[in-house]
Amino acid sequence: MERLQRSILLPLILTASLPGLGCCYSITKGPANATVLAGSQARFNCTVSAGWKILIWLSSGNPVLTVLSSQGSVETTDRFTSQNYTSGDEFTSELIIHNTQLNDSGKIECSIQQPSENKFAFLSVQVNGSLFIKNSTLTVKENTTVEIVCEALGWAPAPDIAWMTNDSLIDKSSYVNQQSQGSDGLHNVLSILTVTPTATEVLTCLADIEALPEPQNATVTLIFDNSTAENYYREDNRSSWVIVLAVVLSFLGIVLLTIIIVVVVRCCLKRRASTYQSEIRKVSAEKKKDGDLENRQRNGSENPGYLPEELWNTEQSPGDNPSQNSAVWVLQELLQCGSFPLVKKWNVPAWLVTLLVESHSSCQKTCSCTGSSPE
């Protein structure tokens, strides 16, 4: 393409320059430096005085566009065009570079084929890369230091990175920028900000190059979490409640234990008193029983067969009562019958003799002895 441009422009240049040799005209105002973003347009102006014949635009030493006073602009590619303006005796040619590329950066020259009359400027094509922070929000606890990482990828040249918080720039000592270059010639920057937040705040990472009207930015919201203090107070209150509850439960436990002990002691004492009363009753009953037995042993039961010993020693006289003789006879009969083996030991009084008479009939039924009854 460059060879084709040269082959077309060179005859025009020679044709235009021959008749104009020795003529006096000059460049009154040359082009100015331009910095643009890749993909945008770059514009350069060159103004010449009256009498000019030819004006040539060169990019990095290569002619890209020619303007003839007699024919106007001679364009060989759509990327390089021009617009022409006339003001009085002066002529202005504006070079327009469309869809600028990174390799368009360099020297842009305006030539009128006069010795030391070329004017030039520099074109800087810059690439606006990407900028991002991985997390748009981040929760940070109290007294915690965090590192926020901002990445700028695919820039040309390497951007300047800065940080802001609440519309105020952060001191450069708080962050570190690390640059690297990729295989495509573009630059990457890694910025690491170290911060210990004390409240919720918005941090902004700024990446700036000359071609940007405003710095590109990425933000992250730091959410300050003071739940540690709240948890501390909550745990402290919980501990206080636990202590109070433990004291209350301990007191209730002591009271309940005291009540249980009192009830148990009272039950034991009541049971012991009941047992003691039962024992007393039992002892009293046994004593009463023993007393009754002793009384029975002492008094004995009335024995109708008891004969006092005096009766055995009393001699019967002729003048005695027949009933007494009959009692003696009955007693003798009982003794002979063997039914009263212990009669000899008895001392039967006289008033009991009649009792022996009553026993006579029963003895006759059980004994085998016989005899005549007294008259």
Secondary structure, DSSP 8 states (H G I E B T S, - for coil): -HHHHHHHHHHHHHHHHSTTTT----EEE----EEEETTS-EEEEEEE-TT--EEEEEETTEEEEEEETTTEEEE-BTTEEEEEEEETTEEEEEEEE-S--GGG-EEEEEE-S-TT--EEEEEEEEB--EEEES-SEEEEETT--EEEEEEEEEEBS--EEEEEETTEE--GGGEEEEEEE-TTS-EEEEEEEEE--SS-EEEEEEEE-TT-SS-EEEEEEEEEE-HHHHHHHHHHHHHHHHHHHHHHHHHHHHHHHHHHHHHHHHHHHHHHHHHHHHHHHHHHHHHHHHHHHHHHHHH----TT---THHHH----TTS-HHHHHHHHHHHHHHHHTS-TTGGG----GGGHHHHHHHHHHHHHH---------
